[in-house]
Amino acid sequence: MNVIDSRPYELLIGERWRAGAQGRTFDTLNPATGRVLAQVHEATEADVDAAVLAAHEAYQAHWRKTTPAERGRLLRRLAALFERDREKIAWVETLNVGKPITHSLDSLKAMPSSLEYFAGIIPAVRGETIPVGNHNVLNFTIREPLGVCALIMPWNYPMTLTVNKLGPALAAGNTVILKPSEVTPLSTMVLARLFEEAGFPPGVVNVVNGPGSTVGERLVTHPLVSRVSFTGGTVTGSRIVASTAADVKRVTLELGGKSPLIVFEDAPLEQAVAVAAGDLIKNSGQVCIACTRLLVQESIKREFLDRVQERLDAIRIGSPEDPATEMGPLVSAAQKQRVEKYIRIASEEGARPVQYGSLSGVVETGFFVKPTLLMDSQARMQSAQDEIFGPVQSVISFRDEDEALRIANDSRYGLAAVLFTRDGGRALRMARGIQSGSVAINTGVRTSFDAPFGGYKQSGIGKERGLEAIYENTQLKNVKYDMSV
Ligand code: NDP
Protein backbone atom coordinates (compact mmCIF):
# COMPACT_ATOMS: atom_id res chain seq x y z
CA MET A 1 0.00 0.00 0.00
CA ASN A 2 1.48 3.36 -1.03
CA VAL A 3 0.41 5.61 1.81
CA ILE A 4 2.96 8.44 1.77
CA ASP A 5 2.59 11.51 -0.48
CA SER A 6 5.53 12.47 -2.66
CA ARG A 7 4.47 16.15 -2.50
CA PRO A 8 4.90 18.13 0.72
CA TYR A 9 1.94 17.90 3.09
CA GLU A 10 0.10 21.23 3.33
CA LEU A 11 -1.46 23.05 6.27
CA LEU A 12 -5.24 23.10 6.73
CA ILE A 13 -6.37 26.63 7.52
CA GLY A 14 -10.04 27.57 7.19
CA GLU A 15 -11.29 26.27 3.87
CA ARG A 16 -7.87 26.00 2.27
CA TRP A 17 -4.99 23.59 2.09
CA ARG A 18 -1.93 25.76 1.76
CA ALA A 19 1.82 26.06 2.00
CA GLY A 20 3.30 28.01 4.91
CA ALA A 21 3.50 31.77 4.34
CA GLN A 22 7.28 31.60 3.81
CA GLY A 23 7.15 28.47 1.64
CA ARG A 24 9.45 26.52 3.98
CA THR A 25 9.20 22.75 4.38
CA PHE A 26 10.80 20.33 6.82
CA ASP A 27 11.65 16.64 6.55
CA THR A 28 10.00 13.92 8.54
CA LEU A 29 11.84 10.61 8.87
CA ASN A 30 11.23 6.89 8.97
CA PRO A 31 12.81 5.95 12.34
CA ALA A 32 13.43 2.36 11.26
CA THR A 33 15.84 3.52 8.55
CA GLY A 34 16.73 7.08 9.57
CA ARG A 35 15.87 8.17 6.02
CA VAL A 36 13.56 10.97 4.89
CA LEU A 37 9.97 9.76 4.54
CA ALA A 38 8.19 12.95 3.43
CA GLN A 39 8.24 16.74 3.47
CA VAL A 40 5.80 18.89 5.40
CA HIS A 41 5.00 22.57 5.00
CA GLU A 42 6.05 24.63 8.00
CA ALA A 43 3.65 27.18 9.42
CA THR A 44 4.78 30.68 10.30
CA GLU A 45 3.37 32.71 13.16
CA ALA A 46 1.17 34.47 10.57
CA ASP A 47 -0.22 31.04 9.54
CA VAL A 48 -1.00 30.26 13.17
CA ASP A 49 -2.82 33.59 13.46
CA ALA A 50 -4.80 32.77 10.30
CA ALA A 51 -5.75 29.33 11.67
CA VAL A 52 -6.88 30.80 14.99
CA LEU A 53 -8.91 33.46 13.17
CA ALA A 54 -10.54 30.81 10.95
CA ALA A 55 -11.44 28.74 14.02
CA HIS A 56 -12.75 31.82 15.83
CA GLU A 57 -14.90 32.92 12.90
CA ALA A 58 -16.31 29.40 12.43
CA TYR A 59 -17.13 29.28 16.14
CA GLN A 60 -18.83 32.68 16.20
CA ALA A 61 -20.63 32.37 12.87
CA HIS A 62 -22.23 28.96 13.22
CA TRP A 63 -20.47 26.16 15.13
CA ARG A 64 -21.47 27.32 18.64
CA LYS A 65 -25.08 27.39 17.47
CA THR A 66 -25.13 23.86 16.03
CA THR A 67 -27.54 21.42 17.62
CA PRO A 68 -26.30 18.35 19.49
CA ALA A 69 -27.85 16.22 16.73
CA GLU A 70 -25.84 18.01 14.05
CA ARG A 71 -22.53 17.68 15.88
CA GLY A 72 -23.30 14.05 16.68
CA ARG A 73 -24.05 13.28 13.03
CA LEU A 74 -20.74 14.81 11.85
CA LEU A 75 -18.71 12.94 14.48
CA ARG A 76 -20.40 9.65 13.52
CA ARG A 77 -19.57 10.28 9.85
CA LEU A 78 -15.98 10.97 10.81
CA ALA A 79 -15.97 7.69 12.77
CA ALA A 80 -17.17 5.79 9.69
CA LEU A 81 -14.53 7.41 7.47
CA PHE A 82 -11.84 6.65 10.04
CA GLU A 83 -12.88 3.01 10.01
CA ARG A 84 -12.69 3.00 6.20
CA ASP A 85 -9.15 4.44 6.25
CA ARG A 86 -7.92 2.83 9.49
CA GLU A 87 -5.47 0.52 7.81
CA LYS A 88 -3.93 3.35 5.79
CA ILE A 89 -3.57 5.54 8.89
CA ALA A 90 -2.00 2.62 10.77
CA TRP A 91 0.60 2.16 8.03
CA VAL A 92 1.40 5.88 8.10
CA GLU A 93 1.98 5.67 11.88
CA THR A 94 4.16 2.63 11.45
CA LEU A 95 6.34 4.38 8.87
CA ASN A 96 6.53 7.71 10.71
CA VAL A 97 6.56 6.66 14.38
CA GLY A 98 8.26 3.26 14.08
CA LYS A 99 5.45 1.30 15.77
CA PRO A 100 5.18 -2.34 14.70
CA ILE A 101 2.27 -2.60 12.27
CA THR A 102 0.37 -5.03 14.52
CA HIS A 103 0.52 -2.44 17.31
CA SER A 104 -0.52 0.45 15.04
CA LEU A 105 -3.55 -1.50 13.81
CA ASP A 106 -4.45 -2.55 17.33
CA SER A 107 -4.10 0.90 18.89
CA LEU A 108 -6.34 2.49 16.23
CA LYS A 109 -9.08 -0.13 16.49
CA ALA A 110 -10.95 1.80 19.18
CA MET A 111 -10.78 5.22 17.49
CA PRO A 112 -14.09 5.05 15.59
CA SER A 113 -15.76 3.95 18.84
CA SER A 114 -14.11 6.89 20.62
CA LEU A 115 -15.64 9.34 18.12
CA GLU A 116 -19.01 7.59 18.41
CA TYR A 117 -18.79 7.70 22.20
CA PHE A 118 -18.32 11.47 22.17
CA ALA A 119 -21.07 11.84 19.56
CA GLY A 120 -23.33 9.91 21.94
CA ILE A 121 -22.32 11.86 25.04
CA ILE A 122 -23.36 15.24 23.62
CA PRO A 123 -26.74 15.17 25.43
CA ALA A 124 -24.71 15.18 28.68
CA VAL A 125 -23.58 18.74 27.84
CA ARG A 126 -26.38 20.31 29.84
CA GLY A 127 -27.14 22.29 32.96
CA GLU A 128 -29.57 21.86 35.83
CA THR A 129 -32.15 23.82 37.82
CA ILE A 130 -31.23 24.65 41.40
CA PRO A 131 -33.87 25.03 44.12
CA VAL A 132 -32.74 28.27 45.80
CA GLY A 133 -34.24 30.05 48.86
CA ASN A 134 -36.57 32.38 46.94
CA HIS A 135 -39.57 30.64 45.35
CA ASN A 136 -39.86 33.40 42.74
CA VAL A 137 -36.33 32.98 41.48
CA LEU A 138 -35.58 30.45 38.80
CA ASN A 139 -31.92 29.50 39.17
CA PHE A 140 -30.31 27.31 36.54
CA THR A 141 -26.99 26.50 34.91
CA ILE A 142 -26.00 26.36 31.25
CA ARG A 143 -22.98 24.35 30.16
CA GLU A 144 -21.33 26.22 27.29
CA PRO A 145 -18.40 25.60 24.96
CA LEU A 146 -15.17 27.54 25.47
CA GLY A 147 -14.48 28.66 21.90
CA VAL A 148 -11.19 27.94 20.12
CA CYS A 149 -9.16 25.05 21.55
CA ALA A 150 -5.49 24.35 20.77
CA LEU A 151 -4.78 20.61 20.83
CA ILE A 152 -1.03 19.88 21.01
CA MET A 153 0.17 16.33 20.51
CA PRO A 154 3.47 14.53 21.17
CA TRP A 155 5.13 11.99 18.89
CA ASN A 156 4.50 8.74 20.76
CA TYR A 157 0.80 8.17 19.98
CA PRO A 158 -0.06 10.89 17.46
CA MET A 159 -3.35 9.46 16.26
CA THR A 160 -4.96 8.07 19.39
CA LEU A 161 -4.11 11.24 21.31
CA THR A 162 -5.47 13.45 18.52
CA VAL A 163 -8.76 11.54 18.27
CA ASN A 164 -9.26 11.39 22.04
CA LYS A 165 -8.73 15.15 22.33
CA LEU A 166 -10.67 16.06 19.19
CA GLY A 167 -13.87 14.08 19.91
CA PRO A 168 -14.82 15.78 23.21
CA ALA A 169 -13.67 19.24 22.04
CA LEU A 170 -15.95 19.14 18.99
CA ALA A 171 -18.77 17.37 20.82
CA ALA A 172 -18.81 20.16 23.39
CA GLY A 173 -19.19 22.75 20.60
CA ASN A 174 -15.64 24.11 20.34
CA THR A 175 -13.60 24.66 17.21
CA VAL A 176 -10.03 23.39 17.18
CA ILE A 177 -6.50 23.79 15.91
CA LEU A 178 -4.41 20.64 15.86
CA LYS A 179 -0.63 20.91 16.31
CA PRO A 180 1.04 17.53 15.84
CA SER A 181 4.65 17.01 16.85
CA GLU A 182 6.97 18.01 14.03
CA VAL A 183 8.62 14.60 14.50
CA THR A 184 5.46 12.66 13.56
CA PRO A 185 2.97 14.87 11.69
CA LEU A 186 1.83 12.49 8.94
CA SER A 187 -1.07 10.51 10.40
CA THR A 188 -2.73 13.75 11.52
CA MET A 189 -2.47 15.03 7.94
CA VAL A 190 -4.23 11.91 6.65
CA LEU A 191 -6.96 12.36 9.27
CA ALA A 192 -7.29 16.04 8.31
CA ARG A 193 -8.41 15.07 4.80
CA LEU A 194 -11.48 13.38 6.26
CA PHE A 195 -13.01 16.47 7.87
CA GLU A 196 -14.36 17.97 4.67
CA GLU A 197 -15.63 14.58 3.47
CA ALA A 198 -17.40 14.09 6.81
CA GLY A 199 -19.14 17.44 6.26
CA PHE A 200 -17.43 19.61 8.89
CA PRO A 201 -17.74 23.27 7.87
CA PRO A 202 -14.44 25.06 7.03
CA GLY A 203 -12.60 26.45 10.03
CA VAL A 204 -14.03 24.01 12.59
CA VAL A 205 -10.84 21.92 12.45
CA ASN A 206 -7.48 23.42 11.37
CA VAL A 207 -4.03 21.87 11.33
CA VAL A 208 -0.69 23.69 11.63
CA ASN A 209 2.73 22.06 11.58
CA GLY A 210 6.09 23.28 12.74
CA PRO A 211 8.31 23.59 15.82
CA GLY A 212 6.79 23.85 19.26
CA SER A 213 9.07 26.78 20.10
CA THR A 214 7.50 28.99 17.42
CA VAL A 215 4.26 27.47 16.09
CA GLY A 216 3.25 25.86 19.42
CA GLU A 217 4.18 28.91 21.47
CA ARG A 218 2.25 31.29 19.19
CA LEU A 219 -0.77 29.03 19.33
CA VAL A 220 -0.96 28.73 23.10
CA THR A 221 -0.40 32.45 23.68
CA HIS A 222 -2.86 33.65 21.01
CA PRO A 223 -5.53 35.75 22.75
CA LEU A 224 -8.37 34.09 20.81
CA VAL A 225 -7.41 30.60 22.03
CA SER A 226 -9.44 29.82 25.15
CA ARG A 227 -8.24 26.35 26.01
CA VAL A 228 -5.02 24.40 25.55
CA SER A 229 -4.93 20.63 25.76
CA PHE A 230 -1.35 19.40 25.77
CA THR A 231 0.28 15.98 26.00
CA GLY A 232 4.05 15.76 26.21
CA GLY A 233 6.97 16.34 28.51
CA THR A 234 6.63 17.96 31.95
CA VAL A 235 9.15 20.70 31.11
CA THR A 236 7.12 21.80 28.09
CA GLY A 237 3.87 21.47 30.05
CA SER A 238 5.19 23.72 32.76
CA ARG A 239 6.30 26.25 30.16
CA ILE A 240 2.82 26.25 28.65
CA VAL A 241 1.29 26.97 32.06
CA ALA A 242 3.66 29.93 32.40
CA SER A 243 2.99 31.30 28.93
CA THR A 244 -0.80 31.01 29.26
CA ALA A 245 -0.94 32.38 32.81
CA ALA A 246 -1.19 36.04 31.79
CA ASP A 247 -4.43 35.34 29.92
CA VAL A 248 -5.70 32.86 32.55
CA LYS A 249 -6.46 30.24 29.89
CA ARG A 250 -7.99 26.86 30.60
CA VAL A 251 -5.18 24.31 30.37
CA THR A 252 -5.30 20.51 30.46
CA LEU A 253 -1.92 18.81 30.75
CA GLU A 254 -1.13 15.13 30.31
CA LEU A 255 2.56 14.90 31.14
CA GLY A 256 5.27 12.45 31.98
CA GLY A 257 5.32 9.45 34.27
CA LYS A 258 7.60 7.06 36.10
CA SER A 259 4.98 4.54 37.03
CA PRO A 260 5.65 1.68 39.43
CA LEU A 261 4.75 -1.95 38.74
CA ILE A 262 4.62 -3.62 42.16
CA VAL A 263 4.86 -7.39 42.37
CA PHE A 264 4.07 -8.97 45.77
CA GLU A 265 5.08 -12.52 46.67
CA ASP A 266 1.47 -13.75 46.30
CA ALA A 267 1.16 -12.27 42.78
CA PRO A 268 -0.19 -14.22 39.80
CA LEU A 269 3.32 -14.34 38.32
CA GLU A 270 2.43 -15.18 34.74
CA GLN A 271 0.26 -12.07 34.39
CA ALA A 272 2.83 -9.90 36.18
CA VAL A 273 5.63 -11.10 33.87
CA ALA A 274 3.50 -10.39 30.78
CA VAL A 275 2.72 -6.82 31.91
CA ALA A 276 6.32 -6.07 32.97
CA ALA A 277 7.83 -7.30 29.68
CA GLY A 278 4.95 -5.83 27.66
CA ASP A 279 5.43 -2.35 29.16
CA LEU A 280 9.13 -2.46 28.40
CA ILE A 281 8.74 -3.17 24.70
CA LYS A 282 5.38 -1.61 23.81
CA ASN A 283 6.03 1.31 21.45
CA SER A 284 9.71 0.80 22.45
CA GLY A 285 8.85 1.99 25.97
CA GLN A 286 7.73 5.41 24.67
CA VAL A 287 4.46 5.30 26.57
CA CYS A 288 3.59 7.84 29.27
CA ILE A 289 1.83 5.21 31.42
CA ALA A 290 4.52 2.55 30.97
CA CYS A 291 5.65 1.05 34.26
CA THR A 292 9.33 1.93 34.24
CA ARG A 293 10.01 1.14 37.89
CA LEU A 294 9.72 -2.57 38.57
CA LEU A 295 9.24 -3.06 42.33
CA VAL A 296 9.61 -6.73 43.28
CA GLN A 297 9.27 -8.29 46.73
CA GLU A 298 12.64 -9.72 47.76
CA SER A 299 11.32 -13.24 48.43
CA ILE A 300 10.29 -13.80 44.77
CA LYS A 301 12.76 -11.51 43.03
CA ARG A 302 14.89 -14.26 41.55
CA GLU A 303 12.07 -16.35 40.13
CA PHE A 304 10.22 -13.31 38.79
CA LEU A 305 13.26 -11.80 37.08
CA ASP A 306 14.25 -15.14 35.55
CA ARG A 307 10.85 -15.33 33.91
CA VAL A 308 10.93 -11.70 32.71
CA GLN A 309 14.41 -12.21 31.25
CA GLU A 310 13.33 -15.37 29.46
CA ARG A 311 10.50 -13.44 27.83
CA LEU A 312 12.77 -10.51 26.89
CA ASP A 313 15.40 -12.76 25.35
CA ALA A 314 12.76 -14.00 22.91
CA ILE A 315 11.62 -10.50 21.83
CA ARG A 316 11.61 -10.01 18.08
CA ILE A 317 13.15 -6.61 17.35
CA GLY A 318 13.01 -5.56 13.72
CA SER A 319 11.30 -3.70 10.93
CA PRO A 320 7.99 -2.20 12.09
CA GLU A 321 6.54 -3.24 8.73
CA ASP A 322 7.00 -6.94 9.51
CA PRO A 323 3.87 -8.37 11.22
CA ALA A 324 6.15 -10.66 13.30
CA THR A 325 8.03 -7.71 14.85
CA GLU A 326 7.28 -7.05 18.52
CA MET A 327 9.52 -4.02 19.02
CA GLY A 328 10.65 -1.39 16.53
CA PRO A 329 13.00 1.60 16.80
CA LEU A 330 12.76 4.68 18.96
CA VAL A 331 11.17 7.66 17.27
CA SER A 332 14.28 9.73 16.57
CA ALA A 333 18.05 9.93 16.83
CA ALA A 334 17.60 12.43 19.68
CA GLN A 335 15.43 10.01 21.63
CA LYS A 336 17.93 7.19 21.04
CA GLN A 337 20.73 9.39 22.39
CA ARG A 338 18.63 10.34 25.40
CA VAL A 339 17.93 6.69 26.25
CA GLU A 340 21.59 5.70 25.81
CA LYS A 341 22.62 8.62 28.01
CA TYR A 342 20.34 7.38 30.81
CA ILE A 343 21.70 3.82 30.52
CA ARG A 344 25.19 5.30 31.05
CA ILE A 345 23.95 7.40 34.00
CA ALA A 346 22.39 4.28 35.58
CA SER A 347 25.66 2.43 35.25
CA GLU A 348 27.63 5.32 36.78
CA GLU A 349 25.29 5.53 39.76
CA GLY A 350 25.64 1.84 40.56
CA ALA A 351 22.80 0.08 38.76
CA ARG A 352 23.62 -2.84 36.45
CA PRO A 353 22.14 -2.47 32.93
CA VAL A 354 21.36 -5.78 31.19
CA GLN A 355 20.14 -5.81 27.59
CA TYR A 356 18.04 -8.42 25.77
CA GLY A 357 17.12 -9.51 22.25
CA SER A 358 19.09 -9.12 19.06
CA LEU A 359 19.48 -6.24 16.61
CA SER A 360 20.86 -8.44 13.85
CA GLY A 361 17.94 -7.92 11.44
CA VAL A 362 17.60 -4.14 11.73
CA VAL A 363 18.77 -1.35 9.41
CA GLU A 364 21.94 0.09 10.94
CA THR A 365 20.89 3.70 10.44
CA GLY A 366 17.57 3.11 12.29
CA PHE A 367 17.08 4.33 15.87
CA PHE A 368 17.03 0.98 17.68
CA VAL A 369 17.89 0.30 21.33
CA LYS A 370 17.56 -3.13 22.97
CA PRO A 371 15.17 -3.60 25.91
CA THR A 372 17.19 -2.90 29.05
CA LEU A 373 16.67 -3.76 32.71
CA LEU A 374 18.56 -1.65 35.23
CA MET A 375 19.22 -4.34 37.85
CA ASP A 376 19.95 -3.45 41.51
CA SER A 377 18.51 0.07 41.16
CA GLN A 378 17.75 2.25 44.18
CA ALA A 379 14.65 4.43 44.38
CA ARG A 380 16.57 7.74 44.57
CA MET A 381 18.88 7.12 41.61
CA GLN A 382 18.45 9.67 38.81
CA SER A 383 17.72 6.84 36.37
CA ALA A 384 14.88 5.72 38.68
CA GLN A 385 13.48 9.23 39.05
CA ASP A 386 13.64 10.82 35.56
CA GLU A 387 11.30 9.89 32.72
CA ILE A 388 13.60 8.21 30.19
CA PHE A 389 10.93 7.37 27.60
CA GLY A 390 12.48 4.28 26.09
CA PRO A 391 12.73 0.51 26.66
CA VAL A 392 14.36 0.82 30.07
CA GLN A 393 13.07 -0.30 33.48
CA SER A 394 14.67 0.20 36.91
CA VAL A 395 14.46 -2.98 39.02
CA ILE A 396 14.05 -2.15 42.73
CA SER A 397 13.38 -4.67 45.49
CA PHE A 398 11.27 -4.18 48.63
CA ARG A 399 10.65 -6.13 51.84
CA ASP A 400 7.03 -5.41 52.75
CA GLU A 401 3.90 -3.46 51.88
CA ASP A 402 4.94 -0.29 53.70
CA GLU A 403 8.24 -0.15 51.89
CA ALA A 404 6.55 -0.86 48.54
CA LEU A 405 4.15 2.05 49.06
CA ARG A 406 6.92 4.37 50.16
CA ILE A 407 9.04 3.61 47.08
CA ALA A 408 6.02 3.77 44.75
CA ASN A 409 5.20 7.29 45.97
CA ASP A 410 8.82 8.44 45.98
CA SER A 411 8.47 10.17 42.61
CA ARG A 412 7.61 13.63 41.35
CA TYR A 413 5.24 11.92 38.90
CA GLY A 414 1.88 10.32 39.58
CA LEU A 415 0.43 9.09 36.32
CA ALA A 416 -0.27 5.39 36.84
CA ALA A 417 0.57 2.38 38.99
CA VAL A 418 0.12 -1.36 38.59
CA LEU A 419 0.13 -3.91 41.37
CA PHE A 420 -0.07 -7.67 41.44
CA THR A 421 -1.30 -9.46 44.55
CA ARG A 422 -3.98 -12.01 45.42
CA ASP A 423 -4.65 -10.28 48.74
CA GLY A 424 -7.74 -8.12 48.17
CA GLY A 425 -7.29 -6.05 51.33
CA ARG A 426 -3.70 -5.23 50.43
CA ALA A 427 -4.72 -4.38 46.85
CA LEU A 428 -7.26 -1.86 48.08
CA ARG A 429 -4.96 -0.42 50.78
CA MET A 430 -2.29 0.11 48.12
CA ALA A 431 -4.79 1.54 45.60
CA ARG A 432 -5.84 4.09 48.20
CA GLY A 433 -2.29 4.93 49.28
CA ILE A 434 -0.74 5.30 45.84
CA GLN A 435 -0.51 8.88 44.61
CA SER A 436 -1.40 8.51 40.95
CA GLY A 437 -4.29 9.20 38.61
CA SER A 438 -4.71 5.55 37.54
CA VAL A 439 -4.19 2.30 39.44
CA ALA A 440 -4.51 -1.15 37.88
CA ILE A 441 -4.71 -4.29 40.02
CA ASN A 442 -3.69 -7.65 38.55
CA THR A 443 -3.76 -6.23 35.03
CA GLY A 444 -1.89 -3.57 33.03
CA VAL A 445 -2.96 0.07 32.73
CA ARG A 446 -4.72 0.43 29.42
CA THR A 447 -6.41 3.75 28.90
CA SER A 448 -9.77 3.82 27.20
CA PHE A 449 -11.78 6.63 25.70
CA ASP A 450 -14.68 6.13 28.13
CA ALA A 451 -12.78 6.35 31.45
CA PRO A 452 -11.15 9.50 32.85
CA PHE A 453 -7.40 9.74 32.46
CA GLY A 454 -4.94 12.23 33.92
CA GLY A 455 -2.10 12.49 36.39
CA TYR A 456 -1.40 13.52 39.96
CA LYS A 457 1.62 15.63 40.95
CA GLN A 458 3.87 16.63 38.01
CA SER A 459 2.06 14.22 35.69
CA GLY A 460 -0.57 16.76 34.81
CA ILE A 461 -3.61 18.89 35.39
CA GLY A 462 -7.19 17.89 34.59
CA LYS A 463 -8.70 14.80 33.04
CA GLU A 464 -9.21 13.75 29.48
CA ARG A 465 -11.55 11.05 28.13
CA GLY A 466 -14.85 9.91 29.60
CA LEU A 467 -17.51 12.33 30.76
CA GLU A 468 -14.79 14.38 32.50
CA ALA A 469 -13.47 15.38 29.06
CA ILE A 470 -16.77 17.14 28.42
CA TYR A 471 -16.36 19.14 31.64
CA GLU A 472 -12.80 20.10 30.63
CA ASN A 473 -14.14 21.34 27.29
CA THR A 474 -16.99 23.45 28.67
CA GLN A 475 -17.68 26.24 31.14
CA LEU A 476 -20.64 26.51 33.45
CA LYS A 477 -22.84 29.60 33.62
CA ASN A 478 -25.28 30.24 36.46
CA VAL A 479 -28.43 32.19 35.52
CA LYS A 480 -30.96 33.72 37.93
CA TYR A 481 -34.38 34.93 36.82
CA ASP A 482 -36.81 36.72 39.10
CA MET A 483 -40.20 35.58 37.81
CA SER A 484 -42.15 38.03 40.01
CA VAL A 485 -41.06 41.03 37.92
P1 NDP B 1 7.61 17.99 24.07
O1 NDP B 1 6.86 17.97 25.32
O2 NDP B 1 8.62 19.04 23.89
O3 NDP B 1 6.60 18.13 22.82
C1 NDP B 1 5.25 17.77 22.81
C2 NDP B 1 4.48 18.71 21.87
O4 NDP B 1 4.55 20.06 22.33
C3 NDP B 1 5.03 18.75 20.45
O5 NDP B 1 3.97 18.95 19.54
C4 NDP B 1 5.93 19.97 20.49
O6 NDP B 1 6.19 20.49 19.22
C5 NDP B 1 5.08 20.90 21.31
N1 NDP B 1 5.80 21.99 21.95
C6 NDP B 1 7.12 22.05 22.30
N2 NDP B 1 7.40 23.25 22.88
C7 NDP B 1 6.23 23.94 22.93
C8 NDP B 1 5.86 25.23 23.42
N3 NDP B 1 6.74 26.04 23.99
N4 NDP B 1 4.58 25.63 23.29
C9 NDP B 1 3.67 24.83 22.72
N5 NDP B 1 3.95 23.59 22.23
C10 NDP B 1 5.21 23.15 22.34
O7 NDP B 1 8.20 16.59 23.84
P2 NDP B 1 9.59 16.18 23.23
O8 NDP B 1 9.33 15.68 21.90
O9 NDP B 1 10.62 17.25 23.32
O10 NDP B 1 9.99 15.03 24.26
C11 NDP B 1 10.70 15.34 25.46
C12 NDP B 1 10.34 14.37 26.54
O11 NDP B 1 8.98 14.54 26.92
C13 NDP B 1 10.43 12.90 26.18
O12 NDP B 1 11.69 12.41 26.23
C14 NDP B 1 9.54 12.30 27.21
O13 NDP B 1 10.21 12.18 28.42
C15 NDP B 1 8.44 13.31 27.34
N6 NDP B 1 7.25 12.98 26.52
C16 NDP B 1 6.16 12.54 27.17
C17 NDP B 1 5.05 12.18 26.46
C18 NDP B 1 3.84 11.68 27.15
O14 NDP B 1 2.99 11.08 26.52
N7 NDP B 1 3.70 11.95 28.43
C19 NDP B 1 5.02 12.23 25.02
C20 NDP B 1 6.21 12.76 24.41
C21 NDP B 1 7.28 13.12 25.16
P3 NDP B 1 7.44 19.95 18.33
O15 NDP B 1 7.70 18.53 18.72
O16 NDP B 1 6.91 20.06 16.96
O17 NDP B 1 8.58 20.85 18.60
Residues whose N, C-alpha, C, O or C-beta is under 5 A from the ligand:
A	BS01	NDP	I152 M153 P154 W155 N156 K179 P180 S181 E182 V183 G210 P211 G212 S213 G216 E217 V220 T231 G232 G233 T236 E254 L255 G256 C288 E387 I388 F389
